[in-house]
Amino acid sequence: MRVMKWSMIALAVSAGTSQFAMASAQDDAKGFVEDSTFGINTRALYFSRDFRNEPANGYTIVNGKRKSRAEETGLGFNALYQSGFTQGTVGFGIDLIALGGVKLDSGKGRSGTGLFPTGSDGRSQDDYSKGGGAVKFRISDTVLKIGDQYTTAPVFASDDSRLLPELPQGISITSNEIKGLKLEGGHFTSSVAQSQTYHDSLGLTKTDFVGGVYSFTPEFTGSLYYAKTEDYFRKYYGNLNWTHALSDDQSFAIDFNIYDTKSDGAGLQRAEKDGTTKLDNRAFSLQGAYTIGAHTFTLAAQKVTGDGDYGYGVDGGGTIFLANSIARSDFNAEGEKSYQARYDINMATFGIPGLSFMTRYVTGSGANTGTTSNGKEWERDIEAKYVIQSGPAKDLSLRVRQATYRSSDGVYYGSPSLDELRLIAQYPLNIL
C-alpha cells in the first residue's frame, strides 16, 4: 500500500477519540437493523507497465518467455454490509463482505499486472470472486470481531492497490475505553491475496500483534506495535506524529516511523530471496510537510540498517508505513538510504473543489543487492485526481497516476527500468 500512511494513524486516532463521551458506544446502540450500513464500491482500473531495457532473466510470464509489457483493464466490486449492535450490556452484530472482479481487456502476452488470477498458460482469468463474514461483539467501547475483516495496523495491514483488496481471516479486538488511547490486537491465520480467491494465498500461517495509538495532545500522537509472524519474523513498530497550525491557512507536520525486524523460526522471508541471510534490520523514515493555502511541500529521508531488506507481504501488502514506500518502489533494500521531495496542490482554493495534483521524486543509493553494495534507483510520480462534488455522480473519483522508475543495478527485484500508468475511476454507492 504505497501512500502517505501517516494519515491513516491520524484517522485511527480520530475514529477512536470521537466516541469518548459520558455514555459508551454500546449504551447508545440503536439495534442490529437500525444501525446497519450497506455500500458497494465500484472500481474501474487500467494498469500498464512498460518494461524498458529488460534483461533476459528479468520479468517473465509463466511459460518463461520475456515480455516487454503488462497491460490489463478490469472492473471490481467491493460490497460491505455492517450491521448495528443489539442493545444490552453485550452487543452482537455481523459484517458481510462480497468481492468480485471482471476482466475487461487483457491478453496472454500482456497479463501479469496483479489484477486477476493467472492460469498455467499465462492467461488472466475472465472473472473471479471472494468474500466472507465476521461476527462481532461490543462491550462498552471495546469490539471483538471474529472472521473475515480488513486490517489497517502498521504491523498487519491489508493491501488495496489493485482491483480488489486482500482479505485476512482471524480475530481482532479494538478498545477505546481510555480517552485519547486506541488499543488493538489480532490473531490472524490466513489471508486471501488481491488477485486470488483461496485462503492461505499469501502464505500466512499465523500472525499475532498488539499495539496502540495515543493522543498526547490534539497535535501530537504516538504509536507502538509488536507483531510475530510465524516462521517469518517478529516486528516492532513506532511512530510519532506532530501537526501544528501556524495560522488559518498554514500548518507544519512531522512524521517519524521505525520498524525493527528480525527473522523468526525458518526465516522464510529472506530464505525465499537468496537462501542465506536472516533478517535483522531497522528501517526508519522522517518526513516533514509544510502547507500554505493550496500548496503542500514535503521532504522525507529514509534509511535501512542491518541485515536484509525490510521484509513484509506475508503479513499484508500494506505493512510498510514508511515515507518512501511509493507507487513502484519501497526503497527498502539492505543498507539503502533514500530522499524524497513532493509537491501537492488543492485546486479548491482556486475555485475548483475536488481537483488536486501531486508530483514527487525519490532517489535511493547504497543498496546491497547481492551483486553490488551501492545499488541506485530513482522514481518520479505524477498524479491528478478529481472528485465530483454534487449531482447524480457525487463522490465519483477519477484519477491518473504515472510512475517512471529507473535503476542501473536492478535494485527492485531485478527490474531496472519501467514506465507505469494507472487510470482509476471509483464510485462509492451508499445504499443504507
N, C-alpha and C positions, 0 to 999 in steps of 0.2 A: 504494500500500500504506500505509494510514493507521493505523499502530500505533506503539508505543514502540520505534523501530528500534534504539535503543542496545543493547537486549538481544541483538539479532542479532549485533552486533560481539562482545559478550562470549561468546556461544555459539561464534562462529567461532574466537576465541582458545582457548576451552576445547577445541574439537574438534581444533585444531592441536596444542596442547601436550600433550594426553592421549596422543599417540603417542610422545613422546620417551622413549627408553629406550636401553639398550646396543645392542639389536638394532633394525634398521629395520623398518618395517611390511612391506616386501617379504620380509625374512628370515623373518617369521612367517606368510607366506602359506600357507594350507592347501589351496588349489586352486580352480579355476574353479567347480565344483559345490559343493564342501564349504563355501565361504564365501558361497554365494548367499542372497539375501533376496528375498522377493516379498510385496507387500502391496497392498491396494485400499482407498483412502479414499473413502467414500461421503458425499456432502454433499447434504442437502435444504435449499433456501433459498427463503423467501418474502421478496420485496423489494417495498416500496411507497414511492412518493414522491408526496406531495400538494403540487402546485404552487399556492401560495396567492397571490392578487393578481397573477397572471402577466400581464405586458404583452402586447399584441397581437403584438409582434415577439419574444416570448420563446420558450420551449420549444415546438417543433412536431414533428409527425410528418412522414413523408416527403412526403405529399400536401399539406403546407402548412397543414393545419388546426390550430388551437390545441388543446391538451389540458390538462386540469386535473389529470390523474393518470396515473402509470405504475405498474402493479401486475402482477407475474407470480410464478409459482412453478415451480421446476424441481428436477430430481434429477441430480446429477453423479457420475461415477465416474472416479477417478484411480488407475490401476493402474501400479505401478512394479516392474520386475524388475531387480535388480542382481546380476550375477554376482560371484564372487570373482575373485582374480587367480591365474593359473597360477604355479607355482613356478619359481624360477630368478632370474637376475640381472634380467631384464626380464619383468615380469608382464603378462599380457594378460587383458582382460575385456570385457564388454559391458553396457550398460544399455538397457532397453526401456521405453518409455512408451506407454500407451494411455489416451485420454481420451474420455469420452462424456457427452453431456447430453441429457436428456429433458424436454420441456415438459409440465408438469402442469396449469397454468392460465395463461391469457393472454386477449388479445382485441385486435382491431385498434385500439381506442381506448385500450388500456392498455399497449401494447408500448413498448419503448424503455428498459428497465431496464439493458440491457447484459448480460443473462443469455443471450440467444440471438441468432443471426444474424437479421436482419430483411430481408424482401423488399421489392421496389419498391412493393408495395401496402400497406406498413406493418405487415404481419402477421409475427409471430415464427415461425421455423421449428420444426416439431414435434420434431425431434431433430437432433443433429449430433455428429460425432466427429473426432478428430485424434490424431496420435501420431507416434512416431518412435523412433530409437535412436541410440546412440553407441558407438563403440569406445573403449577406454581402455587406457593403458599405464602401468606403475608401475616406477620405478627407485628403490630405497631408500625415501625418504619424499616423492617427487615423482610426481605423477599428471598425465598428459596425456590429455585427453578430446576426441574429435572427433565432432561430430554434434549431435543434439537434447539439450538439457540445461537444467535450471533454473539461474538465476543469482541471487546474493544480494549482489554487490558494490555498495557505495553509489553507484557511478557507472554501474552497469548491473545493475538488479535487476528480475526478472520479477514481475509483479503477480498476486496470488491473492485478490482481493477480491470476486470474483463466483462463478459456479458452477464454472468451470474456470480454471486458471491460464494465463498467457501461456507460450509455449514457444519460446525462442530457438534458433537454429541457428548453430553456429560451432565454434571451437577454444578450449579453456581449459587453463591449466596452473596447478597449485597445488603449492607446495613448503613442507614443514615440516622442512627439513633442519637449521635452526638453532633451538636451544631457545628457546622464547618468541616466535619470529617466524614468522608466516604470510605468504608471498609468493604473489601470484596475478596472472595476466594473461589477457587474452582477445582474440580476434578473431572478431567476430560479423557476419554478412552478411544476416540476416533474422530475423524473429520472428513467430510466429502470435499474434494478439490473443486476448483471453479469449473473446470471443463470435464468433470467426471460425475458419475451417478451412484457410485457404490461407496459404502463406508470403508474406512482404512485406506482410501486412495491417496492420502498424504503420507502414509507410513507410520502414523502415530499409534503408539501402544498405550501411553499414559502420560499426561501432564498434570501436575498439581501446582497450584500457585496461590499466593496470598499477598495482599498489599492494600495500600490505601492512598488517598489524596486528602491533604489537609489545607484548609484556607487559613493561613496565619492572620491575614488582613484581607480586605476586599481586593487589594492589589497584588498580594504575594501569596503564592501557593507552592506546595512541595509534595512530592510523592515518593514512595518507596515500595518496591515489589520484590518478591522472591518466587522463583519457579524451578521445578525439576521435571525434565522431560526424559522419561525412562530410556536408557541406552543411548542417549544423545548428549545432553548437557544439563547443567544447572546454571541459572542466571540470577544475578541481582540487577535491579534497575533503580536509578534515582533520577529525579527531575526537580528543578527549581525554576519557577516562572514568576517574573515581576513585570507588571504593566502599570505605567504611570501616565496620567493625563497631565500634559503640560499647560493646556488651555482648552478652549472649546473645540478647536479643530487640530490640535496637535497632541501626540502621545508618543511614548517610547516604551519598548518592551524588550526584555532579555529572557532568553530561554536556554537552560543548560540540561543536557541529557547525558547519562552514562550507563553503559552495560558492562558488567563483569561476568564473563562466560568461561566455564571450564567443562571439559569433557566428562561424561558420566557413563559408567558401565562400558559398553562396547565402543562408545565414542563414534557412532555411525556417521555423524555429520561430516567429520573430517576424513574418516576412512573411505567414504564413498568418493571423495575427491582425489586423494592421492595415496591412500592406504598406509600412510606413515604417521604424520604428526598429529598429536592430540591438540584440542583447543585449550588454550589458557591465555585469554586476552582481555583487554579493556578497550572499549570503543566509546568515545565521547564526542560531543559537539556543543558548540557555544554559538548562539545566534542572537543578533540584535536587530531590531526593526524600529525605524523612525517614520511616523505618519504625520503628514501635514496636509490638511484638506483632502483632496482626492488622491494624493500620492503617498506611497509607502516604499521606503528604501530599506533593503535588508542586506546584511553582511553575515556570513557564517564561516566558521572554521571547524574542521572535523579531523580526528586522529584515531588510528587503531594501533595499539601497542601489544606486545606479547606474541604468542604463537598462534598462527592460523588467522583466517578471516573471521569477521563477526558472523556467526552461523545462525541461521533461522530458516523457517519454511515449514518444517515438520510441525512446529508449534504455531503455525499460522503465517500466511504470506504477508500479513500486515505487521508482524512483530519486529519492526525496526523503526523506532521513534527517534531517528537521527536526522539532523538538519539537511544533510546532503544525500539522503535517500530520495531520489527524484524519479523522473519518468522512465529512464532506461537503466542507469547505473545507480548503485548504492554507495560507491566509493568506500567500500568496506573491506578491502583486501588487507592482508597481513602487512603491517608496517606503513600503510598508506596514510598520507596527510592530504587534505583537500580544502579548498576555499571556494566560497560562493558569493556572488553578487546578484541581487534580484531587485526588480522594479515592478510594482503593481500600480494600476490606476483605476479608480472607480468613477465611471462617467456620470453617475448620478449628480455629482457636483456641477456638471456642465449641462444638466437638463435631460440626460438620457438614463433614467434609473433602470437597473438591471443589466447594463452593459459594463464589462470590465475587461482589462487586458493585463497580461503578465509576461515578463521575459526574465530569464536567469541564465547565468553561466557558471559552471563549476569546473575547476581544474584539479586534478589529483596527481601525485607523484610519490615515489618511494615505495611502490607496491612490490611485495615479494611474491612473484607468480610461479616460482619453481624454475623458470628459465632466466629470470632477471631479478635483481634486487632493487631495481629502480624503474618499475613499470609506471608508465604515464598514461593518463586518459583525460578526456575533457568532454563536456556535454553542454549543448545550448538548447534551451526550451523556449518556445513561444506559444502563448495560449490566448484565445479570445473566447469570451463567454457572454451569452445574452439570456436573461430570464424574463419571459413575458410577464408583465405586471398586472394585467387585467383582461377581462373578456373571457370567452369560452376556453381559450388555451392558456389561461392564467397558470403560472408556475412551470410551464413548458420551458426547458432549458436547452439551448443549442450551444455546442462547444466545439472548437477546433484546437487540437493540440499537435504541435510539430516538435520533434526532437532530432537533433543531429549529434551523433556520438562518434568519437574517433579515439583510437588507441594504437600506438605503434608497437605495443607489446602484447596485445590481446589480453588485457587485464580482466575484462568482463567475460569470463568463461570462454576464452578463445575467439571471441567475435570482435575483430579490431575496428570495424567501420560499418555504420549503418545510418540510414535516414528513416525516421518513423513518423507516421501520420495517423492521427485518430480523429474521426468525426463522430460526435456523440450527440444524440437527441434523447432527452429523458423527460418523461411526463409522469408525475405522481398523481394518482387519482384516489382521493379520499372518499370512500363510499359510506362509511359510518364515522 
